[in-house]
Amino acid sequence: MTAVVWFRNDLRSLDHRALSAACANHDTVRGLYLLCPAQLDEHIIAPIRRHYLRRALDELGRQLGEIGIVFDIIDVGHFRNIDDQLSAYCRQHHVDTVYAHREWLLDEMRRDDGCLEKNIPLQLIDDSLLSPLEIAKGDGGPYKVFTPFSRRSRDHLAAKFPTCLRRPQAMAKAVSNPACPVFGEERDSSLWPASQDALLDQLRDFCAERADDYREARDFPELDDTSRLSAALSFGLLSPRQCLARLQQECGEAIWDGNSGAGTWFNELLWREFYRHVAYHFPKVVRGRAFQTYTENIPWPNNQALFEAWQEGRTGYPIVDAGMRQLRESGWMHNRLRMITASFLCKDLHIDWRWGERHFMENLIDGDFCSNNGGWQWAASTGTDAAPYFRIFNPTTQGQRFDAKGEFIQRYVPELRHLSGKALHQPPESDIYPAPIVEHKEVRQITLALFKNVRD
Ligand SMILES: Cc1cc2nc3c(=O)[nH]c(=O)nc-3n(C[C@H](O)[C@H](O)[C@H](O)COP(=O)(O)OP(=O)(O)OC[C@H]3O[C@@H](n4cnc5c(N)ncnc54)[C@H](O)[C@@H]3O)c2cc1C
């Protein structure tokens, strides 16, 4: 009999538990990806991300082909067709086990339940997280605050440090798998490596060369000293286990010291885990609801013209505009700028965080529901661990602090290249660059009132 490995957001052949289990237990193994273009639209996948996904699928087909595994990509149209199409596939190929990694967002859990109800021999394996979903507080409840969550996760990982799996031995003679067809509007993503070797090099280089300085360097967009692995992680081209294992290999015991660069990067991997736990334990966030219920009552004014100025990077606040233009031009934005631009949208322009969340998904190559939702709710002070609503970034001082010389600003806002020092961060009115669209001091007071008025 044949086993099939149903790949989802785990598009790799190294350190893949489901693939390893299938190869260990069966003589014949096929790989399968069920493409749902309509669902990709519903879940908002940016054109650059769509292109990256197609390249990732081609790369996976190549990797599987090398070990003699046929990789089928089937366009099922819509999510709701999956169980019927998968049943038919299993009958056609005499499949007795479908191996897949468990997913925990609502739609995905329903999809898997639907398959099990149709008696598809689906074997779900827990693989995608470093911190098991069962990790709980002393009272048995899920964590709502990051710091204790990360402490508990570290204890868990220290007691049982994860090991990575090798790629399975070849099952048969190498095969050539066909390329994935184009499935919607795309934007070129070729600056982002999708091949396994390039990603492993990128991970190794980051851990060996830059992780030590990460704590100091990570907040300065011009240094560009973060790993840039988020897109690969979001589609599972690398596993978080591979990241942690490599970090430990290069940085040793420093990973356990939260004040070291390596320990700080470890923490970022745990932020990613935390937001997955939140989405699983508090599914209202998956349904578009705020974690802090009272903030649902904020009457966001949602001024369309202000929103468009933000989207287009013409707010008159240089660091905000530079960040928004980086997103527009490259499909990615530095974390510090995500925080600044998100805060600006909600707390200076008074626009519902869900508008910004959607805009990011429409543009980011690493658009990932849990991390994006968590980041937006953090910035808007509506989420777990939310920045208190009265902590409001001043966009001018953020620019002065994190891009003091304005090098990053000048790269993305060329109209300001003739300025320096204070003038660069607070440009004088001119024909080529807009005056600030809002006065920070004034709108700050409005934000405070918006929150205060709806608090208990
Ligand atoms: C408003 C907002 C929206 C965001 N949207 C996304 C998103 O759609 N997809 C996404 O992957 N990240 C998102 N983030 C988190 C973070 O900005 C990116 O993960 C990071 O900038 C990616 O760059 P990097 O790979 O160089 O990260 P590094 O600094 O090298 O960090 C390593 C990895 O840790 C994870 N990580 C780092 N910071 C965070 C964080 N704050 N929350 C969750 N995971 C984190 C990422 O997987 C990242 O690749 C968002 C943050 C904010 C404030």
The ligand as an SDF file (V2000), in Angstrom:
LIG
                    3D

 53 58  0  0  0  0  0  0  0  0999 V2000
    2.2130   45.0530   12.9790 C   0  0  0  0  0  0  0  0  0  0  0  0
    3.0990   43.8530   12.8040 C   0  0  0  0  0  0  0  0  0  0  0  0
    2.7990   42.9080   11.8140 C   0  0  0  0  0  0  0  0  0  0  0  0
    3.6100   41.7850   11.6470 C   0  0  0  0  0  0  0  0  0  0  0  0
    3.2750   40.8640   10.6770 N   0  0  0  0  0  0  0  0  0  0  0  0
    4.0300   39.7340   10.5370 C   0  0  0  0  0  0  0  0  0  0  0  0
    3.6940   38.7740    9.5680 C   0  0  0  0  0  0  0  0  0  0  0  0
    2.7240   38.8700    8.8360 O   0  0  0  0  0  0  0  0  0  0  0  0
    4.5160   37.6780    9.4530 N   0  0  0  0  0  0  0  0  0  0  0  0
    5.6160   37.5030   10.2440 C   0  0  0  0  0  0  0  0  0  0  0  0
    6.3180   36.5070   10.0940 O   0  0  0  0  0  0  0  0  0  0  0  0
    5.9220   38.4030   11.1930 N   0  0  0  0  0  0  0  0  0  0  0  0
    5.1870   39.5200   11.3610 C   0  0  0  0  0  0  0  0  0  0  0  0
    5.5320   40.4360   12.2990 N   0  0  0  0  0  0  0  0  0  0  0  0
    6.6690   40.1670   13.1920 C   0  0  0  0  0  0  0  0  0  0  0  0
    8.0480   40.6800   12.7130 C   0  0  0  0  0  0  0  0  0  0  0  0
    7.9460   41.9940   12.3020 O   0  0  0  0  0  0  0  0  0  0  0  0
    8.6160   39.8430   11.5690 C   0  0  0  0  0  0  0  0  0  0  0  0
    8.5680   38.4720   11.8890 O   0  0  0  0  0  0  0  0  0  0  0  0
   10.0900   40.1980   11.3180 C   0  0  0  0  0  0  0  0  0  0  0  0
   10.2040   41.5490   10.9920 O   0  0  0  0  0  0  0  0  0  0  0  0
   10.6220   39.3440   10.1910 C   0  0  0  0  0  0  0  0  0  0  0  0
   11.9530   39.6770    9.9220 O   0  0  0  0  0  0  0  0  0  0  0  0
   13.1290   38.6430   10.2220 P   0  0  0  0  0  0  0  0  0  0  0  0
   12.8140   37.3310    9.6100 O   0  0  0  0  0  0  0  0  0  0  0  0
   14.3890   39.2930    9.7950 O   0  0  0  0  0  0  0  0  0  0  0  0
   13.0330   38.5230   11.7850 O   0  0  0  0  0  0  0  0  0  0  0  0
   14.1200   38.2050   12.9330 P   0  0  0  0  0  0  0  0  0  0  0  0
   14.2500   39.4320   13.7500 O   0  0  0  0  0  0  0  0  0  0  0  0
   15.3490   37.6030   12.3840 O   0  0  0  0  0  0  0  0  0  0  0  0
   13.3500   37.1400   13.8390 O   0  0  0  0  0  0  0  0  0  0  0  0
   13.4250   35.7200   13.5690 C   0  0  0  0  0  0  0  0  0  0  0  0
   12.0310   35.1520   13.3540 C   0  0  0  0  0  0  0  0  0  0  0  0
   11.2700   35.2680   14.5550 O   0  0  0  0  0  0  0  0  0  0  0  0
    9.9070   35.5440   14.2320 C   0  0  0  0  0  0  0  0  0  0  0  0
    9.5460   36.8390   14.7810 N   0  0  0  0  0  0  0  0  0  0  0  0
   10.3490   37.9040   14.9810 C   0  0  0  0  0  0  0  0  0  0  0  0
    9.6780   38.9050   15.5870 N   0  0  0  0  0  0  0  0  0  0  0  0
    8.4150   38.4680   15.7410 C   0  0  0  0  0  0  0  0  0  0  0  0
    7.2350   39.0380   16.2990 C   0  0  0  0  0  0  0  0  0  0  0  0
    7.2290   40.2660   16.8310 N   0  0  0  0  0  0  0  0  0  0  0  0
    6.1020   38.3300   16.2710 N   0  0  0  0  0  0  0  0  0  0  0  0
    6.0800   37.0870   15.7630 C   0  0  0  0  0  0  0  0  0  0  0  0
    7.1690   36.4850   15.2350 N   0  0  0  0  0  0  0  0  0  0  0  0
    8.3170   37.1580   15.2250 C   0  0  0  0  0  0  0  0  0  0  0  0
    9.8170   35.5550   12.7020 C   0  0  0  0  0  0  0  0  0  0  0  0
    9.4080   34.2880   12.2650 O   0  0  0  0  0  0  0  0  0  0  0  0
   11.2420   35.8660   12.2980 C   0  0  0  0  0  0  0  0  0  0  0  0
   11.5590   35.3980   11.0090 O   0  0  0  0  0  0  0  0  0  0  0  0
    4.7390   41.5870   12.4860 C   0  0  0  0  0  0  0  0  0  0  0  0
    5.0270   42.5530   13.4680 C   0  0  0  0  0  0  0  0  0  0  0  0
    4.2270   43.6630   13.6230 C   0  0  0  0  0  0  0  0  0  0  0  0
    4.5720   44.6730   14.6730 C   0  0  0  0  0  0  0  0  0  0  0  0
  1  2  1  0
  2  3  1  0
  2 52  2  0
  3  4  2  0
  4  5  1  0
  4 50  1  0
  5  6  2  0
  6  7  1  0
  6 13  1  0
  7  8  2  0
  7  9  1  0
  9 10  1  0
 10 11  2  0
 10 12  1  0
 12 13  2  0
 13 14  1  0
 14 15  1  0
 14 50  1  0
 15 16  1  0
 16 17  1  0
 16 18  1  0
 18 19  1  0
 18 20  1  0
 20 21  1  0
 20 22  1  0
 22 23  1  0
 23 24  1  0
 24 25  2  0
 24 26  1  0
 24 27  1  0
 27 28  1  0
 28 29  2  0
 28 30  1  0
 28 31  1  0
 31 32  1  0
 32 33  1  0
 33 34  1  0
 33 48  1  0
 34 35  1  0
 35 36  1  0
 35 46  1  0
 36 37  1  0
 36 45  1  0
 37 38  2  0
 38 39  1  0
 39 40  1  0
 39 45  2  0
 40 41  1  0
 40 42  2  0
 42 43  1  0
 43 44  2  0
 44 45  1  0
 46 47  1  0
 46 48  1  0
 48 49  1  0
 50 51  2  0
 51 52  1  0
 52 53  1  0
M  END
$$$$
